[in-house]
């Protein structure tokens, strides 16, 4: 499990000139503080070796305080909750390398802490808001080697040993939200649950990616979808249900709708047939009414006439 360093990226962009294209976040205000605690202008902070702190207020209300030594993250970087002084996340760096990360509840009480070794997760501890331990995990070579998981009453309910076992996730109130099957240190299957205990999803994994059949459900156990995935991308036919009856079969390729989609009435009566190309309707769309087909034509999401569609989709050899 490799770590990401969003604050390094943000700081580098800031030092390049506080450009406004900060992705989904805009910087409202940036303050530079020399290592001796004196606020300085940005130019002075850069000239004096970038030793000290930057304090960034984002448009979403989050304040980021980062500590640097000679222009490299070294020390604590904190992220507040939006429009609050309460720390949401604290990250500790040594010469640019992330060593540990702690997340807090909105109350400021610790929620989760991770430590890292050579850029990979080494161990993780998670707590309920009252301080009761919820989970402890130890990793080796990016694989989960051991873990212990507790209820809100501090009772051990599952363990992972030598990379094998079951991992539970519970809400702060103690409700079961997910159950993982771990094999050889990796996630093999995840079941998520509604608040009433009914399964919400059953997802298979391979090498960290969704792979195989994925099932989704409505409350009460009725199916929503039966999906096929290949190495993290939706692939093949997805069957869609409504009130327990099949209403559609949709083809996917590399995570996008691609190929035919068939729609049904009462689970068996074909009422519509259409085609997709990279998530855009492309080709004939047939609506079946009283045994008769009404056909529309689409080219890459835009409705066109049949002659226009045929002209725009001639084989390249016919265009020369």
N, C-alpha and C positions, 0 to 999 in steps of 0.2 A: 504494500500500500504506500505509494509514493505521496509525498506531501506537496502542496502547492503554496506559493508564497505571494499572495495577492498584494500584501503591503509593500513588498519589494518592487513589484511592477508599478504600483501606484506612485511610490516615491520616485522611481526613475522617470516616470512621465512628468511628475511635478517638477523635478530638477531640470527637465528639458525645456520648461517654459510655462508650466501651468496651463497647458492647452485645454480648451473646453471640451474636446472629444474624449471624455473619460469613460467611454462605454455608457452604461446605464446611469452613472453617477456624475454629478457636476460638483466642482469645488467652489464653495461659497467664500471661504476664507482660509488662508494659509499663514501660519506664524512660524518663525524660525527663532530658536533659542540656542545661544552658544552654550558650550559645556559648563561655563561658569554661571549659567542661569540668567544671562542678559539677553533680552530680545534684540535681534539684529535684522537688518534688511536682508533680503534673499541674496543679493550680490555679495554682501559681507560674509554671510554664512558659507557661501560657496568658496570665497577666497580664503577663508580661515580654515579650510580643510573639512568642512561638513562634520564637525564634532558637536554633538548636542542632540537637540530634539526638533522635530517638526510637529506642529499641531494643525490638523486639517479638519475643517468643518465641511461636510458634504451636504448637498441639497436635501438629502433624505433625512437630515437631522443627526446623522452619526458623526461623532468626533473621533478621529484617529490620532493617537499620540505615538510617535515612533522615535526610538533612540538610536543614534548613529555614532560610530567611531571611524573617523577617516572615510566618511562616505558610505560605510557598510553598516547594515543593521547589526546592532550589538547591544543587547539589553532587552528591555521590555517594550513591546508594542501593544497598545490597547485599543479596543473598539467599544464605544458605548452603545447602549440601546438608543434608538432614535429619540432626539429631543430630551435626553436624560443624561445625568452624570453617572448613572449606574453602569458599571463595566459589564459588557456582554461577553467579550473575548479578550484574553490576555495571551500574548505569544512571547516567548523568550528566545532570543537569538544569541549565538556566539559566532562572531565574525561572519555573519550572513547566513549561517546554518540554523534552521529551526530546531530547537532543543526540546521545547515543551509548549503545550497549548492548553489553556483552561477556559471553559465556558461556564457562565453563571446563569441562574434563573433571574427573572426580572426583579426579584427581591434582593439580589446580590449574593445569594447563597450558592456555593459551588454546585454545578450540575454534572460536569464531565471534565476529566483531565487526561491528556495524552502526553507521552514522552516519546522522543524519536532518537534513533541512532543511525547515523550516516544516511539521513534523508528518509528512513523508513520507520513506520510505527513500531515501537518496542513494547509498550504496555498502555493500557487504558483502564481508567476507573470511572464509574458512573454512580451518582447518588440520587435518591429521592430528595425532595426539597426539605424534608425534616432531618436530613443528614444520614438517614439509613442507607447503607451501601446497596446498590442495585446490581452492579456487575464489576468484576475485575477480569482483565484479559491480558495475556502475555503472547507476544508475537516473536517469531524467529524466521528470518529470511522472508519476510512479508507474509508469512503464513500464521494463522491462529494456532498456537500450540496448546494453550490451556486457558480455561475460563470458568468462572463460578457466577451463578445468577440467582438473585434472591427476590422474594416477594416483598411487599411493603411491610410485612410483619417480620422481616429479617430472617425468613426461612429459606434455606437453600432448596431450589426446585429443579435445577439442572446444572450439568457441568460439561465441559469439553476437556478431554484428556488425550494427550498425544495426538492432537489434531482431529479427534473424532468426538461427536456428541451433539447435544441440542442446546441452542441458545434462545433465551426468552427475552422479549422486550415488553416492558409494561409502562403505562402512563404514570404520571406523578401520583395519581389516585390509586394505582395498583392494578388497573385493568389491563388484561393481556392485549397487546396490540400486534405482536408478530412473534412467530416461532421459526427459527432457522435450523436446518439440518446441516451440520458441518462434517465434511469428509476430507481427509488429508489436508486439513488446515484451511480449506476453502468452502465457501458457501455453495451447497448443493441444491437446496430447496428452501424457499421462504413462503410461509403462509401468513397472511395478514388477516385481521379480524375486525368486524364491526363492534360497536360498543356493547351489543347484546351477546357477543361471543360467536356469532355466525362467521364463517370464513368469508373474507372479501376478495382475496386473490390467492392463487397457488401458482408460484413461479419457479421454474427450474433454471439452474445456472450451470455454466461450465467455464472454468478458468476466470471467474469473476464477471462473466457476461451472461445475460439472459439467453438461454439456449434450450430448445425443445418446446414442449407444449406449455402454454400459460393460460390459466383459467381465471375468469372473473365472475363474481356472483352478485346478485341483489340480496338484500336482507331476506331471510327466510330460506335461503339456499338455492333459489332459482338461478339458472345460468344467465350470465350477460354475454360473455364471449368465450369462444375457444380459439386461441391464437397459436400460431406457429412462429418460432423465433430461431434465428441462426446467428450465433456469435454476436449478440447484442442488437440485431436488426430484425424487425418483423419481416417474415418471409413465408410465402405460400398462402394457403387459404385460411382466412379468419371467418368463423361462423358467428353471426350476431343473433341474439335472442331477445325477445320481448315477452314478458309474462310467461316465460317457459317455452315459447314457441319460436322456431327458427324464422327470422325475418330477412336475413341476408347472408350471402356468401361473397366475400371480398378477397380478391387476389392482391398480395403485396410482394414487392421486390425491393430489397435493400432499404426497408423501412418506409417505403412509399406505396400508395395505391398504384398498382400497375397491372393491367390486364382486365379481365371481366369482373363485373359485380352483378350478382343475381339477387333480386328482391322477391319475397314471397308473401302471400296472404294465407293465413291459417297454417303456416308451416310447410305447405306442399304446393300451393297454386302459384305459378310464376306470373308476376304482375309487371316486372320491369327488368330490363337487361341493358346494361351500359358498360362502357369501357374507359379505362384510365391509362394515362401515361405520365409517370412521375408526379402523381398527386393531382393531375389536371384531367378533366373529362376530355376524352379524345376518341372519336369514332362514333358509331351509331348508338343512339339511346332509344330503346324500343319500349313503349308502354302498351301492355296488353289489356284490352277492354272487350269483354264479350267475345273472346276468341280472335279479335282483330288487333293487329299491331299498328300503332302510330309511331313513326320513326322521326327523330331529330338527329342532326349531325353536329358534332363538336370538333373543333381543331384547337388543341392545347387550351381548353377551358372556355373557348368562345364559340357560341352557336353560329353555324354557317349553313349555307345550302349544300346539298349533296354534291353538285358539280364543283363548288368551291373546295369542298373537302377533298374530293378525288383529285382535283388539279394540284392542290397543295401537298398531296401525299403520294404523288407519282414516284415510282422508283427513280433513283438518280440516273440510271442508264437511259430512261425515257426523256430526261431533261436535256441531254446533250444533242 
